[in-house]
């Protein structure tokens, strides 16, 4: 008999988990030895590459890469064009699902069924497309559950959580905030609010614009050579690393290769916080809406669960703490 797995089909990264011999959930590493797989597809001639190798390809062949498929799932007329072909969001998502499931099966054995998590604010079209993507990938879906529900269930099984809590989920592409009530490991979802397109990718865009302005001011040069949008993609890998550095240090350096040689551009955490201040305000407004909907105050919640890679950014953690 095969295993039942849980899949987080994320905007920027995916993960797959199963229960171990004693019933404890564990994330299973992919063939690269990582517990996350980038949600990036690269068309290398006739070969389709998914994951870390595809993410690296964005630095030298961005026009043949597909990223952020999840943001297309809710759009009525969504088509992704590449190499003179059009793909639906569900076709692209199926390629990512095939990759992570294939890696899992090579290490852990056959998959019987899967549970896939989706954002709380995913509409019915997006949920239906997620089901279709799984079907194309040859995966039997046991159920689709909301990401905050999954987070609350996991932490309720590990700790003594009880009462009302907020799940604050900020990933690479989407944001939602959900109020839950936990009693004896039973999780009741009270309400959810969110923003379909808000996440780490938007912060990356702000950073790239910041460095474009900085290199113009300091060196009278540009980051972009030909196609601005494609050139932006080339920098995303390094920008992501810089963003992670800023979560640990007060300053970071972005080195750019130019016709005049390498240029070092510095950014402080304070400057980065200013760049993303509008996004922080938007997340706080969603918390306002959540409290107003339930006629509750922030202090009526016992805990806040931070979910998603972007919640590692200190400014967002401080925002939630202060709120």
Secondary structure, DSSP 8 states (H G I E B T S, - for coil): --EEEEEEE-SSEEEEEEE-TTS-EEE---TTS-S-EE--EEEETTEEEESHHHHHHTTT-GGGEE--GGGGTT-TT--EEETTEEE-HHHHHHHHHHHHHHHHHHHH--EEEEEEEE-TT--HHHHHHHHHHHHHTT--EEEEEEHHHHHHHHHHHHS---EEEEEEEE-SS-EEEEEEEEETTEEEEEEEEEESS-SHHHHHHHHHHHHHHHHHHHHS--S-SS-HHHHHHHHHHHHHHHHHHHTTSSEEEEEEEETTEEEEEEEEHHHHHHHTHHHHHHHHHHHHHHHHHHT--GGG-SEEEEESGGGGSHHHHHHHHH-
